[in-house]
């Protein structure tokens, strides 16, 4: 445990600069996007009124109806997608930076006393904590964006009945639902763990054999899952809620497999 805490602290300190720069940039983009959507909508309404010489109500109808918060945060889903790409980049970088450079930091890690499991877990925990903190900050940004929306948007142009409209991505973040958060973290953990596995496979085998291992692991994830879900849906063997539970259970089981294989590669294939 002491080794794990030491390594985790080191990983968090090494990735802090990258994380803070990315986070500040994404948050600024989100606030700018809200202001842009509001000003753009108001400009369109005013343009309709000026050019077509119509009432404000008619101009609002031509502009697509009153603006709701979901419309004002429409760019958030793209910014969240950028954040996901940065997380994947961090997952690759957190391993490869240890192999490159004059000191080859990975060799110092491998020579530390104790089990190598701590190395894998510290890196995985560092990325998951990064994701969890982003979700928490995203909640704060959404709350502040809601206040900004109400402050900048005139009531006669604003639709307050629907908070998010059809924006399911933002709705999932905004619900503050523990189950939704758990699912997000579960999927994120599986994806990051699989990225770690790919890196360890690439470091353990030659190119062709590494590609074969990756393909086999992808097939093991997709083919049984798709086949079983298709079978359950067509035979009605399970209810929809039970199918969802099965999918979550399958992901958990696959995570155990990915974790086991990663530890096996780290212990037996990667040498100093």
Secondary structure, 3 states (H helix, E strand, C coil): CHHHHHHHHHHHHHHHHHHHHHHHHHHHHHHHHHHHHHHHHHHHHHHHHHHHCCCHHHHHHHCCCCECHHHHCCCHHHHHHHHHHHHHHHHHHHHHHHHCCCCCHHHHHHCCCCCCHHHHHHHHHHHHHHHHHHHHHHHHHHHHHHHHHHHHCCHHHECCCCCCCCCHHHHHHHCCCHHHHHHHHHHHHHHHHHHHHHHHHHHHCCHHHHHHHHHHHHHHHHHHHHHHHHHHHHHCCCCHHHHHHHHHHHHHHHHHHHHHHHHHHHHHCCCC
